[in-house]
Amino acid sequence: MYRTKTCGELNISNVNEEVELAGWIQKIRDLGAMVFIDLRDQFGITQIVINDEELQKQAKELTTESCIHISGKVVERSNKNTKIPTGEIEVIANEIEVLGKCKNVLPFEINTDQEVREDLRLEYRFLDLRNEKLHNNILLRSKILKTLRDKMDELGFAEIQTPILANSSPEGARDYLVPSRLNPGEFYALPQAPQQFKQLLMVSGFDKYFQIAPCFRDEDPRADRAPGEFYQLDFEMSFATQEDVFKILEEVVPYTFKKFTNWKVDEGPFVRIPYREAMEKYGIDKPDLRNPLIIQDVTKCFANSEFKAFEGKTIKAIVVPNGAEQGRKFFDKMTEFATSDEVGAKGLAWTKYEESGEITGGIAKFITEEIKEQLENEFGMTKNSSVFFIADELKTAQKIAGLVRIELGKRLELLEKDVYRFCWIVDFPMYEINDEEKLDFSHNPFSMPQGGMEALENQNPLEILAYQYDLVCNGVELASGAVRNHVPEIMYRAFEIAGYDRSVVDNKFGGMINAFKYGAPPHAGCAPGIDRTVMLLLDEPIIRDVILFPLNGKAQDLMMQAPNTVTEQQLKDLHIEIKL
């Protein structure tokens, strides 16, 4: 037996007990006549005292982060440590056994506030995970998963696992492809989401499905998006509308968040914001509602303006209450931010509305009395405020204004604190013009268009809305879903508008489209991100700190050295030849 107690459970009631402990050496303190060891396991830290001369000799050869087993007697501490649960006691060691020796020189200190290069942390992730904060992140993730599973079970959902080896389909990102040895020249794809399989389950007569689903996307990393793989709570419901899906998540999400936070959590029903309204007011389809600032279109105010930079442009404005209190340096910094490569603005116009009623600074000379009155009466400019203006073509102006809004909220500390604000973004456009100037799906291609076949036949494709929705929390897209297109002819027509003929649909989605010809029920679903949920609950800025073994920014596993080369024989077996 390696242990009778953990390093986190001993207290004053255990005094005089003989115990066995096992764990890692967090710290060794040699005081000459006595040696102290802080012994750590998953559950806490216990102080070990070594006063036997022979054991001291052994202890002085130990290294931090070595794994050891000790036997000893629990005694009351004379100098108690109130910072840890075991701080009233210590263990007098009578035996020490080294279970796993650690190298003398660590690549980095485990429990320290010092910054460590991310590539070094990921290379030695097994050591990084010994860090208390990161270790606890992963343990909390486990508890969150259990909570979600229990709640979905309570709501009548059956947990079902869908295949990992699947077919390639357009889900909005690049697939990870897996060559088939038995079918030369053909490939599986790791699923970007279990989309087709969960819809097939509905056709198969399953009423409610859920899965903690691994998803694989070959895409670039962001602070809130890990490359390679991620997990989501996928669920699907038969005979369900958009409202039915909303009711489920408006119960599951607040329940889960409340269990793991002391912050205020929005109750359902959550605010609903149409996509176009979100772009107009916030410049982004995942608005942070903790930020009180909104974007307004003031183009008409400057219709007769002599300011050449505004001529022929869409003009967006952000009114900042009490913004006139900021000095010139603040406005220069905001201009520097807006014109950075990251944001891409050609400039950032601004002005102040002083308490005296005077317009000063920036483009004040172009603010006529008529424009001033319009800004006051129609757009909420008040005394002691500042106004920022972004002028460009519509989509660019929206995007830049959205980024400026976010930055103003951060720099002026306007965000409501210690609260989770949720909202639904609804009524996404079915189609958009892509980067190649071609009509394409703007979201999930399997979504039901609002108005069904009639809309597809009679409306301008860019005006067609879809039953698609995102759940957003504090500026993070937490979940995405849709009412599914379960009618074969509507699906064929939807893909035809996007440039795919029937043969392409049959080839890419033959299994699903064929199933829909055999009595498919209406169905809908959604998929909250697990990694993002944990990230939000821990208030972690980087998603990799809530993932066990994440890839780096180049989608590499530095610890396992993946991806890596393979042998010529392996390539031959797969009928693959590499040309670089």
N, C-alpha and C positions, 0 to 999 in steps of 0.2 A: 504494500500500500504506500502510495506516494504522499497522500495527504488525508488527514481527518477533518481539517477545516480549510476554508479559503483564506486568502490574505485580507479579506474585507469583512469578516464576520466576527472576529474575536472582540470581546468587550470585558468589562469589569466582572461580569458574572462567570467568566471562564478562568479566573485567577486560581492557580495551583493545579490546573489541568495539564496533563502531558499531551502534547499535540504534535502532529506532523504537518508541515507546510511545504509547498512547492511553487516555484515561480521564477521570476527573473530579477537579477540584482539591479535595482535602479541607482543605488548610491552606496559607496563604501566609505566609512569615516574611521580612520586609524588614529586613536587618541593615546596610543602607547600602551597603557595599562588595560585598555579595553578597545574592542573593535565593534562598530555598529554597521549593520547592513539594513537598508530599506529594501524589503522583499516585495515584489509586485506581481500580481496576477490580474486577470480580467476584473476581479471583484474589489480590488483595493490594494492597500499597502500596510504591511506590518513591520514594525521595527524589531530586528533581531540583535541580541546582545551576545557577544562572544568574549568571555573572560577566562576561559581555559587556555593555558599557554600553547598546548599542542594544536588546538583548534584555531588559535590566533595565527600560528605559522601557516596553516592551511588557508585561512581566510585572506591573509596578505598576498597570496598568490592568485586569488580570484580576480576576475575582470568584470567590469560592469556589463550588463546585458547577458551574462552567462546564466544558464538555467540550472538551478540547484534544488536539492531537497534537504530540509533540515528537520531534526527532532529536537524537542525542548519543552521547557516548562513556562507556562504563562504566569507573569508576575505584574503587579501594579507598578506603573511608572511614577517616579518621583517628580519628574518634569513632564506634565501632561501636554499633549498636542491637540488642541481643540479644533484644528483644521481638518483632521481626518477622523472617520468613525472609530478607528482602532487606537486612537490617541491616548486612551487611559491605560493601555497595557503595553507590554513588550514580551518577547519570548527569549529566555535564556537558552542558548543552543547547547546541546550535548553531543550532537552529531551533524556533520555536513557531508553531503554527497553531491558531487558535480554530475549533473545529468547531461549537460550540453555546454561545452566551453565556447565562449565568444572570443573572437580575435581581440588582440590588445587595442588595435586602432579601429575605431568605427568610422564609416564614411561621413557620418554627421551625428550630432547629439540628438538623442531620441526625444526627450521631453525638455524642450527649450523653446523660447520665444524667438530665437535667432532665425532669420530668413535662410532657407536652404533652397538651392537651385532645383526647379521642378524636375528637370531631367535626372538629377541625382536621386531625388525622392522616388521617382518612378522606377529607376533602375534597382533600387533597394526597397521596393514597396513593402516587402515583408517586415522590414525594420520600421518603415514609415508608419505602418499600421499599429505598431506598438505605442505610438504617441497617443496619450490619453484622449485628446480631443477627437482625433481621427478615428480611433478605436470605438469611441462612444457614438460617433456618427453612424458607423456601420451597425452597431447594436440597436440604435434607434430605428434605423431602416428596417431591421428585422421585426421590431415591434409594430411599426407602421404597416408592414405587409400583413402581419397577422390580424391587425385591426380591420384592414380592408377586406381580407378574406372572410372574417367572421361576419362583417356587416353585409357583404354581398350574399353570403349563405343565408343570413337572417331574412334578406329580401327575396329569397326564392330563386337565386341564380345558381346554376350548376357549374362547377369548375371543370373545364374540359381543356385538354392540351391539343393544339393543332400542329401540323407538320412543320419541320424546320427546312427540309429540302422541298422547295416549291418551284413554280415557274416564274419567269421574269414578267413583271407587269409595271405599267407607269404609275408610280405612287408619288412622284415629285422629286425623287433623288436617284442617284445611281445605285444599281444593284451590286451586291457581292455575288459573283458567279462561281459555281462549283462544277468543274468538268465531270462528265459521266464516262467511266471506264467501259461500261457495258453498252453504251450507245455513243459510238465515236462521233465527234463533232457537235455533240449536243451538251447542253448545260442546265443544271439546276440554278436557282437563285435563292439565296437566303432571304426570307421574307422581310420586306420593309415594314410590314404589319400583317397580321393574320386576316386581312380584309376579306378575301374571297372565301376562305375556309369558314369564317364565322357566319358569313351570309349563307353558305351552303348548309350550315347547321340549322338555320332557321327554316330552310326549305325541307330539311330532314325531320321537321316536327319538334325540334327542341324549342322550348318556350323562351327561356332566358339563359344566356351563356355568359361566363366570365373567365378570364385567364390572366395571370401575371405573365405577360407575353414578352419574350425577347424579340427585339426588332433590330434589323441590320440595314444601315444606310451608309453608303460611301460618300460622305459629305464633309465639308470643312467644319472645324470646331468653332464654337463660340463659348462665351462665358457660361451660357445656360444650355449648351448642347455639346454632348460628348461625341467624338467621331467613332465610327465602327458600330457599336451596339449600345442599345439602351433598353429599358423596360417600361412597359405601360400596363395599366389596368384596362384591358380590353373587355368591353361587354356589348352584347347585342340582345335585342328584344323583339319577339314576334308580335304582330298586331299592335305596333307602337307608333305613336306620333312623336313629333319634336317635343311636345309638352310632357309626354311620358318620360322621355330621356331626361329632361330638365328636372322633373320631380325626383328621379333617382339620385342624380348628382347633388341636388340641393339638400338631400338628406345625408348622403354618404360623406361629402366633402366637409361641411361644418362639423359633423360628428367626429371625423378623423382629426381635423385641425384642433378642435377644442380639447381633445384628449392629450395632445402633445405640446400645447402652448398656453402661456398665460396672456397672450395678446388677445385683443378683441377680435372676434370672428363674425363676419357678416352672416346673417341668417337668410335662408331662402324665403321668398323668391328673390333671385339675384337681379340686379339691374340688367335690362336688355338694351343693347345699342346696335342699330343697323350698321352694317359695314360702311356705307357711304357717310353716315353721320360720324362714325369714329374717325374716318380719314379727314373729314372737314374740321372737327373739333379738337382732335388730338394728333393728327398727322400720322397715325399709326393704327394698326388693327389689333394692338394689344396695349391699350391705354392703362396707365397707372392712375387709378382714381383717387389715390392719396394726394396727388398733386392738384391743387385747386385751379391752376391756370388753364385757360382754354384758348384755342386758336379761332380767329374770326376773319372772314373775308371782307376786306375794306376796299376792294378794287374800285367800287363806285365812288368812294370818297375822293379818289385822286384822278377821276375821269378828265378833269380840266387842269390838272396840276402841271406846273412847269418843270417838275423834277424829272429829268430825262431818264434816270435809272428805272423809273416806274412805268415808262411809256410802253403800252402794248403788253404789259405783264399782268399776271394774276398776283394780287398783293394780299398777303396774309399778315395779320397783326396779333400780337400778344400783349395784353394790358397787364402790367404788374403793379398791384396795389403797394403803396409805400416805396415804389421803385425809385422815386426821385431822390430818396435819401442816399442812394449809392453815388460814390465818387466817379470821376472820369476813368480811373484805372479799371473799375468793374466793367464799364461799357467797352473799353478797349480789349479786355480779356474775353468778353463775350464775342466781340467781333473776330478776334483771333481764333476762337473756337469754331465759329460759323464758317470761316474761310479756310479751315484746315482741310487737308486731303480727305480726312475721315467723313466730314460733313459735306463739303463741296460747294458752299455758297459763294457767289461772286462778291457778296458784300452783306453787311447787316446794318440796316438803317435804324435809328432810334431817336427818341426825343423824351424830354421830361415835361410834365405838367406840374409846375410848382404850386405850393400852397397859396401863393399870391395870385394865382390865375394866369401866370406868364408861362408861355411855352419856351423852353430853353434847350440848348445842346443839340448835337447831332444835326438832324434835318429841320430844325425849328423854323428856319427862314422859309421853308416850303409849306409849312402848316398855316394856311390862311384861316381867317376867322370862320369861313364857311366850313372848312375841313374840321376845325376845332369843334364846332357845334355838332357836327355829325358824329365825331368820335365820342363826344360826351353823351349825346342823346341816344344814339343807336348802338354804341359799342362799349359803353360802360367805362370810358376813361374818366377818372376822378382826380381831384386835386391831390398832389403828393404822389402821383403815380408816374410810371415810365411806360413807354410803348416801344416795342420792337417790331420792325417791319421786314418781311421777306418777300422779294419780288422775283418771279420766274414763271416758267410755264407751269400749269396747274399741278401735275404730279410731283414735279421737283420742288415747287413751293411748299406743298403739303409735307413732303418728306423732311425738308430742311426745317420747317417750322416745328414739326414734331420733335426733332432732335434738339432744337433750341429750347422748346418747352421743357423737355426732360432736364437739360442742363441748368436752366434757370431754377427749376424746382430743387435740384441738388445744391447749387451754389448759394441759394437764398434760404436753404433749409425749410422749404415750404411743405414738405411731405408730412402728412399725418403720421404720428409715431405709434408703434406697437399695435398695429391693426392690420388685418387681412381684408382687403376690399376686392370683392368678386364682381364680375360682370360677364354676361353672355354677349358675344358679338354674333349677330344673326344676319340673315339675308345677304350672304355673299354672292357676288356675281358668278354665274355659271361659267362664263367665258371671259377671256382677256386677250389682248394682243401681246404675244411673247416677245422676247429679245430679237427674234428673227423676223419680226413684223408679221407674224402669222397668227391666226385665230387658234386659241388653245384653251384647254380647261384651266380655270384659275385656281381650282382646289381639288377635291376628290372627284375623279371621273365617274364614280359609281353613285353619285348623289342624284336624288330625284329633283328635276327642275320644278319650280313653282309654276303651276298651270299645266304641267304634264305635256302631252303631245301637242296640244293646242298652242302652247307658248313656243315650242320648238318650231312649229310650222308657220306661225304668224308674227312672232316678235323679232326685232333686231337682236341677234345673238348677244350683243354687248349689254342689252337691257334685261336679259333673262336672269332672274334670281334663282338660287338653289336653296333647298332645305339643308343648309350647311351651317354649322355653328362652332364657335370656339369658346371655351371657358378661360377667362383671364383672371389672374390674381396678382395684384401689385406690379403690373407691367410685364408679367411672365405668362406666356401661353401655356396653360396648365393642361388643357384637354382639347381635342378636336373630334368632331363627329358629324353625322348626317343622317337624314332619312334616306334610305337606300332606294335606288332605282331597281325595282324588281320586275318590271314589265319589259320583255324582250324587245318589242318594237320601239318603245321609247328609248331603250338603251342603244339600239342600232342607230336610231336617228340622232341621238345626242352625240355619239362618236362620229357619225357622218359629218355633222356640222364642224367638228374639230379636225376633219380631214382624214378620218379612218373609215375605210369601207367595210362591208360585212365580213369579208374574208379575214381582215386583220382582227376584228373583234372575235370571230370564231377561232382564230389561231391563238390569240393571246388569252382569251377568257372563255374558251370553249366549254370547260367543265361547268363554270358558273352559268353562262348564258343558256346552256342546254338544260340545266336543272330548273331554270326559271320557266321553262316550257311545260313543266309538270306540276303546276299548282303552287306557285310561290306566294307566301303570305307577305303583306306589307311588313317592313321591319326597319328598325333604326338602332343606332348605337353611338358609342363614344369611347374615348380612350385617354383618361388622365395619365400623364407621365409620372412614373414612380420616382425617377431621379429628381425631377423638378419639384415634386411634392416634398421630398426629403430636404432638398436644397432650400425651399421656402421656409419649412418648419424650423430648420437650423439657422436660418438667416445667413447662409453661406453664399459668398459672391461667386465662387467657382464650383461648377458642377462636379469636377473630378474629385473633389474632397468628400463626396457622398457616395462614390462608386468604389467598389472593392479593388479591382485591378483595371484602372482605366488606361486607354491608349493616350499617347501624347498628341501634340498638335499636328504631327505628321502621320497619325494613325499607326503608330508603332508601339509595340509592347517592349520596352527597354529591358524589362526583367527577364522575359522569356525569349527575347530576341526574335520576335515575330513582327511582320512577315519575314521569311527567310527563303533562301534558295532551296531547291530540291534536287534530287539526283536525276541524271539522264534517264535512268531506268523508269523512275516514277513518271517523268514526262512522256516517255515512250508508251507506258501502259495506258496513259490518258490520251494518246494520239495528239500530243501537243508539241509544237516546235516554237521556241522562243527566238524572236528577232528584236533586238534592241536598236 
